[in-house]
Amino acid sequence: MSKIYITGHKNPDLDSICSAYAYSVLKNQIDKENEYIPVRPGHLSDSNKAILEALSITPPVYMRNVYPKVSDIMLEPTDKLEADEPLTALAKVYSDENPSVVPIYENGKFLSLLSVDDISGWFMNKLAVEGRISDVPTIRMLLKGREDPVQTTDLFEDAKVAISGFKKRGLAVFEGEEFKGYVTRRCFLRAPSYKVIMVDHNEARQSITGIESATVVEIVDHHRLDATKTTLPIFIDTEPLGSTCTIVFQMYNRNHLKPDEYTAKVMLTGLISDTLILKSPTTTQTDIETAKSLAKLCHVDIEEFGREMFTHVESLSKRDPEKAILSDFKKYTEKEVQIGIGQCEVTTLKDVEDYKKKYLETLEEIREKEGLTWAAVMITNVLKEHSILLTTGYKAEKHLPYTLVEKNVYDMPNVMSRKKQLLPQMLYSLGAMTT
């Protein structure tokens, strides 16, 4: 079976996390020839951790990147030859399998790799010195010591360079201190490629590190298209809905399948989070009907479920500003201008004065560090449908249609969606600046 990883974007929000899990459940039911594994390429914010923990939802495992690694090409040993066994035992292995190298053990613990070159070299030296071989030696007599191993997590290209610098045909592979297998020069003839499904995003720069070396096989998303290039035609489902979880639920319906109670709760969590309890302007009738169906399957009331979710959102005054801003931060390029927009959900805006200055300073630091022209963070009260915008200074700011409260701080009543309300206004401001 081929492993296919389903991943959301680098700064995973709940829709990204939940849609990856729910889609993996569906794909594993309808495609028995592959294994679908949900992963997250970034760390969860404290608030999202608290929400998932309160709902007893386990997030997908963290995956740093999809660059090919030593573990993807490693050969696992099939024979366990002890160093003190006679050479006849080794001869049988070579007769049956003709390997490039063979791992040798001492009392069950890995000792060294023995190659064909080691064996032929020993015999040639023995004949050159004595002119004959009178006794059958033990395997230990042929060993010449152990080269430094590579780790399972080492990148393919790094290990390829490492083995090219040794005369031996193979290198041992360890996981920490444990021997796991070995690699030979032949293993590096062709780099493997991870198979990936992108959910809740379609832009390479928002995706898991190493996506350029992977094979993207599907895209399931509800954002504007700026999709990564593919070498072959792939399945793409992008719909103007409020949540990727809504799209995934429609796929269950198309396949005449019903999600189990846990998976329904996972999808409802992502949907309620991304549509801000169905109050965001991105919310469609399809989202509303999907939420009703999922709520019925997991036996909850939508409004109560949503309010309970957001009670676990921590005040921004208690959070690390950089982590809070970057927890849901997306970058865009328009007219060669690099912009970044974060969004933080809260249950009150009354304490903005307590942290506003620190967040503006941190936002400027993020802008410089990320090489952006313009950065902003929208702080949204999900219960009152009201937002405050903090921005770094940029000349396009004057075209924003919001009320300027003070320098780089704007009041945004009835604004809740970054994608449908804020982003278009920022892009319009850039265009207005150049006209």
Secondary structure as UniProt FT lines:
FT   STRAND          2..7
FT   HELIX           14..30
FT   TURN            32..33
FT   STRAND          34..40
FT   HELIX           46..54
FT   TURN            55..56
FT   STRAND          61..62
FT   HELIX           70..73
FT   STRAND          81..82
FT   TURN            83..84
FT   HELIX           87..97
FT   STRAND          101..106
FT   TURN            107..108
FT   STRAND          109..115
FT   HELIX           116..130
FT   HELIX           139..142
FT   STRAND          150..151
FT   TURN            152..153
FT   HELIX           156..164
FT   STRAND          170..175
FT   TURN            176..177
FT   STRAND          178..184
FT   HELIX           185..188
FT   STRAND          195..199
FT   HELIX           204..206
FT   HELIX           211..213
FT   STRAND          215..221
FT   STRAND          235..238
FT   HELIX           244..254
FT   TURN            255..256
FT   HELIX           261..274
FT   TURN            275..279
FT   TURN            281..282
FT   HELIX           285..297
FT   TURN            298..299
FT   HELIX           302..310
FT   TURN            311..312
FT   HELIX           316..318
FT   HELIX           321..326
FT   TURN            327..328
FT   STRAND          329..334
FT   TURN            335..336
FT   STRAND          337..346
FT   TURN            350..351
FT   HELIX           352..369
FT   TURN            370..371
FT   STRAND          374..381
FT   TURN            382..385
FT   STRAND          386..391
FT   HELIX           395..399
FT   STRAND          403..406
FT   TURN            407..408
FT   STRAND          409..413
FT   HELIX           418..422
FT   HELIX           423..434
//
